[in-house]
């Protein structure tokens, strides 16, 4: 599974943004841009766990986690 495409698809489904808009904003803080709210964040974590990837506090505290690009990097690292 291509993790980048999975994350892009997830954000398209949950934000209404187009793939192009997401790709143009891969390095912006998606919390600050209000792409997702706290409920959607919980859904994101649950969907990631459904992939068999468990995140811990270290990943949540990593500044990369707040950008789509960084989230993809973290998920790829966790998958090994």
NORHURA-V328723 format. One record per residue. RES is the residue in one small letter. NEAR is the number of other ideal C-beta (glycine too) atoms within 8 Angstrom. D_LAST is the distance of its C-alpha to the last C-alpha in whole Angstrom. Layout:
res-><RES	RES>
near-><NEAR	NEAR>
d_last-><D_LAST	D_LAST>
This chain:
res-><x	x	x	x	x	x	x	x	x	x	x	x	x	x	x	x	x	x	x	x	x	x	x	x	x	x	x	x	x	x	x	x	x	x	x	x	x	x	x	x	x	x	x	x	x	x	x	x	x	x	x	x	x	x	x	x	x	x	x	x	x	x	x	x	x	x	x	x	x	x	x	x	x	x	x	x	x	x	x	x>
near-><4	5	10	7	7	10	12	12	8	10	14	12	6	9	9	3	9	6	7	6	8	14	8	6	11	9	7	8	7	12	9	7	8	6	8	11	6	5	6	9	10	8	9	11	9	8	9	10	10	6	8	5	9	6	10	6	5	6	10	8	6	9	5	10	11	10	12	13	9	13	12	11	9	13	12	8	7	10	7	3>
d_last-><13	13	12	15	17	16	17	20	21	21	23	25	26	26	28	30	29	29	26	28	28	25	24	27	25	22	22	25	25	25	26	29	30	30	28	27	29	28	28	26	23	23	23	20	18	19	18	15	15	17	13	12	10	12	13	15	18	16	14	18	20	18	20	17	17	21	20	19	17	15	14	12	11	10	9	6	5	5	4	0>
